[in-house]
């Protein structure tokens, strides 16, 4: 699945376009994903993650080491 945030798990969701006459047609709401490189000082290397902007804020708040520790505990390969 290409459009999934590696930290928060956000993925596309469905919905409707609604016209002025209230006709509904299918659409997708895509998450705001960014491919971002973070320097992981504990292992002295760069880590590339596909993350949402919400996840970037989480990494800034908690720290990269804590987020990667949680990801590895859930079985993700980083």
C-alpha positions as CSV (number, residue, x, y, z in Angstrom):
1,X,0.0,0.0,0.0
2,X,1.8,3.1,-1.2
3,X,-0.2,5.9,0.4
4,X,0.2,4.9,4.1
5,X,2.0,6.8,6.8
6,X,4.6,4.6,8.4
7,X,4.2,6.2,11.8
8,X,0.5,6.9,12.3
9,X,-0.9,4.4,9.7
10,X,-3.1,7.1,8.0
11,X,-4.3,5.9,4.6
12,X,-6.8,7.2,2.0
13,X,-10.4,7.3,2.9
14,X,-13.5,7.5,0.8
15,X,-16.2,10.1,0.5
16,X,-18.3,12.0,-2.0
17,X,-18.1,15.0,-4.1
18,X,-21.4,16.8,-3.5
19,X,-22.6,19.1,-6.3
20,X,-24.9,22.1,-5.9
21,X,-27.8,19.9,-6.9
22,X,-26.8,17.4,-4.2
23,X,-25.6,14.7,-6.6
24,X,-22.9,12.6,-5.0
25,X,-20.0,11.0,-6.8
26,X,-17.2,9.0,-5.3
27,X,-13.9,10.6,-4.4
28,X,-10.8,9.8,-2.2
29,X,-9.3,11.9,0.6
30,X,-5.6,11.3,0.5
31,X,-3.3,11.8,3.5
32,X,-0.7,14.6,3.3
33,X,2.4,12.3,3.0
34,X,5.9,13.5,2.7
35,X,9.1,11.4,2.1
36,X,11.4,12.7,4.7
37,X,15.0,11.9,5.8
38,X,15.7,12.0,9.5
39,X,19.2,11.7,11.1
40,X,19.1,8.9,13.6
41,X,22.0,9.8,16.0
42,X,21.8,6.6,18.1
43,X,22.8,4.5,15.0
44,X,24.7,7.2,13.3
45,X,22.7,7.0,10.0
46,X,20.0,8.6,8.0
47,X,16.5,7.0,8.0
48,X,14.0,7.7,5.2
49,X,10.3,7.6,6.2
50,X,7.1,8.2,4.3
51,X,5.2,10.1,7.0
52,X,2.2,12.4,7.2
53,X,2.7,16.0,8.4
54,X,0.9,15.0,11.7
55,X,3.6,12.3,12.1
56,X,6.4,14.9,11.6
57,X,4.9,16.9,14.5
58,X,4.9,13.7,16.6
59,X,8.5,13.0,15.8
60,X,9.4,16.6,16.8
61,X,7.5,16.2,20.0
62,X,8.5,12.7,21.2
63,X,11.9,12.4,19.4
64,X,13.0,10.1,16.6
65,X,14.4,7.5,18.9
66,X,11.1,7.0,20.8
67,X,9.1,6.8,17.6
68,X,11.5,4.2,16.0
69,X,11.4,2.2,19.2
70,X,7.6,2.0,19.0
71,X,7.7,1.1,15.3
72,X,10.2,-1.7,16.0
73,X,8.0,-3.0,18.9
74,X,5.1,-3.2,16.5
75,X,7.2,-5.3,14.1
76,X,8.0,-2.7,11.4
77,X,11.4,-2.9,9.8
78,X,13.3,0.4,10.0
